[in-house]
Amino acid sequence: MTALKKYQKLESSGLWRDAADAQRREVVVAFGDASLILSDPRTGNPLTHWSLPAVRRINPGAQPALYAPDSGAEAETLEIEDATMVGAIETVRGAIDHARARPGRLRSGVTAAGVAGAVLLCVLWLPQALITRTAAMVPHSKRAEIGRMALADETRVTGLPCAQPLGLRAAARLSDRVLGKAGGQILFVRDGVRTAAHLPGDIILLSRHLVEDQDGPDAAAGFALAEKLRAEIADPLVPLLRHAGLLATLRLLTSGALPEGSLDGYAETALLAQPLPLPAPLLLERFRAAGVASGPYARVLDPSGATVLALIEADPFGKGAAPPILPDGDWISLQTICQDS
């Protein structure tokens, strides 16, 4: 079936109940060979298969969509909120019903459903898929170039990165110490960044207050580690390309360059976005591996300590001295990095 083939790789989450008195459980819903496959999201193991020709919608027009596997009792149900998946199921079901009602016009009916499915995919799925795929193909050198383009736009909000010469040397040493050689570039800015942010190309922006208002480099080192981890978990090139738009992404994919002006206004989007929450165990492991205490970072996040208790109590260097981050001379230079040279 043409419509079905169009959705072979489409997946979404759903809530499945296998009996009238059973608790609903989260499942992954995917298209199989003339069936819907419901799988365990943790293990990936299939839990059940629903024959697509038998699937019916219990609540037409209502949201979230509610389906049952056959025309019998409604003890087993599947609830889906994802609009793309609901649209795909309805498209395939419509194609099946159309074929049943007009067997002599099967080919045209399935073709129409396939066209509708293709349009649906182009509108709802293709842009995001193209952006994700393009981001994965961009080499590090091009990422660094795009990161500098984004930085140029962000200077409208942050001002030029602080550049007192001795402070720049200390910032480079901080980057080598915390992120490793060639692990990233740490830049300090005067405004626009509350604590920290990051850009493609391993560019990390830190607020001047992380050095000017602190007794040591531990907090700045901690925020640099956290931003590096965020950039590894969620590719920062994806939201940038989403802002640039589909045509700009296509230009990057085909020519290797973003059009001029495609990142205009990106600073407001990037700097106002909520930072990705980081799991405390993963973050603590990064602090431990880098030889950085997590307590100073946590206390800047929440001076009361209430929401960062795990980072304070499980500080890998809470009961002993952490390895030095910077010599005293470099720390003094770092504190003055945003002073006019």
C-alpha positions, -999 to +999 in steps of 0.1 A: +000+000+000+015+033-011+002+053+019+015+027+044+050+027+028+052+065+033+050+060+071+073+030+076+097+050+097+072+072+115+070+068+153+053+085+183+045+079+219+011+067+231-007+054+261-019+018+258-043-001+280-046-038+274-076-045+295-105-025+310-092-026+345-055-022+336-033+009+341-024+028+310+013+025+301+035+045+278+044+028+245+061+036+212+037+034+182+052+026+148+039+013+115+046-023+105+036-045+077-001-036+075-001-032+113+005-008+141+034-021+164+032-011+201+066-014+218+082-009+252+100+025+251+127+013+275+136-021+259+122-016+223+105-050+226+072-053+208+042-056+231+014-062+206+004-057+169-028-041+157-040-049+122-045-016+104-076-027+086-093-034+119-082-003+138-110+021+145-112+055+162-135+056+192-137+094+196-138+109+160-129+146+161-118+147+198-083+151+211-063+132+221-073+105+196-085+072+211-082+039+191-093+003+196-079-027+177-112-041+164-150-038+164-154-057+196-154-044+232-134-013+240-113-029+267-080-024+249-073+012+238-045+033+225-044+071+232-022+093+209-016+130+211+010+134+184-008+152+155+016+137+129+009+101+139-028+107+142-029+122+108-009+093+094-032+067+109-063+086+097-048+088+062-041+051+061-075+042+075-091+065+050-073+048+022-084+014+035-120+025+038-120+040+004-106+008-011-133-012+006-161+011-005-149+013-041-130-018-050-131-009-087-112+023-080-085+008-057-055+022-075-068+058-077-079+057-041-046+045-028-027+069-050-047+098-036-040+086+000-003+083-009-003+119-022-021+131+009+004+113+031+034+127+012+020+162+016+015+156+053+050+144+057+064+173+037+046+198+059+050+183+093+080+160+092+103+169+064+116+203+077+127+190+111+141+159+095+161+179+070+174+202+097+185+173+119+201+155+090+219+186+078+232+194+113+247+159+116+266+164+083+282+197+091+320+193+098+336+209+129+354+236+108+321+247+093+304+245+128+331+269+141+324+293+112+287+292+119+293+296+156+313+328+148+284+341+127+260+335+156+284+352+179+285+382+157+247+385+159+248+380+197+272+409+202+242+431+196+230+419+229+261+409+248+286+434+235+320+423+222+336+395+242+359+408+269+394+411+256+418+424+283+451+406+271+461+390+304+425+380+310+423+364+275+454+343+283+439+332+316+406+323+299+425+301+274+442+284+303+408+279+320+394+263+289+424+239+285+422+230+322+384+224+323+375+213+288+408+198+276+431+209+248+410+220+218+379+211+238+363+245+233+367+283+236+355+302+267+345+338+261+334+362+288+307+388+280+295+419+298+257+417+292+229+395+279+240+362+294+227+356+330+253+328+337+263+308+306+253+299+270+269+280+242+271+282+204+280+257+176+318+252+172+324+246+210+320+283+218+310+288+255+299+322+267+302+330+304+289+361+323+315+385+337+298+381+371+311+345+373+346+359+379+339+394+392+316+383+420+333+350+430+362+342+453+377+317+428+374+302+393+353+271+405+319+286+396+331+297+361+347+263+355+315+245+366+293+265+342+317+259+314+315+221+321+277+223+322+274+241+289+298+217+272+276+188+284+244+205+271+260+210+237+269+173+236+233+162+246+214+185+223+232+197+191+232+235+192+233+237+154+197+223+153+179+254+169+202+277+149+191+261+116+155+261+128+158+299+132+176+303+098+147+284+081+143+256+056+156+275+026+188+285+044+192+249+056+189+237+020+215+263+010+239+250+037+233+214+026+239+221-011+265+248-011+282+246+024+273+281+034+244+299+051+229+329+033+239+363+045+214+376+071+199+342+079+210+344+116+197+380+121+178+381+154+191+347+165+206+362+197+172+369+212+160+334+205+192+317+218+198+338+249+161+338+261+157+300+257+154+280+288+186+259+294+183+222+290+180+205+325+210+183+332+208+150+352+227+155+385+245+121+382+258+128+347+268+163+357+286+151+388+306+126+368+318+154+345+329+175+376+347+145+390+365+137+357+375+173+353+387+178+388+362+206+396+341+210+427+303+211+420+294+231+452+303+266+439+285+260+406+254+248+425+253+277+449+253+302+420+224+283+404+205+284+437+220+303+467+194+286+490+206+252+479+171+238+479+170+228+442+206+218+439+210+197+470+223+167+451+251+187+436+261+201+470+259+169+490+275+147+463+302+172+455+332+150+444+355+173+462+333+184+490+354+168+517+388+174+502+407+199+482+400+198+444+430+201+421+438+237+414+420+252+385+442+282+378+473+297+394+466+328+416+481+351+389+458+338+362+428+341+385+435+377+392+439+383+355+406+365+348+388+388+372+398+418+352+392+404+317+362+427+312+381+459+322+392+482+295+427+475+284 
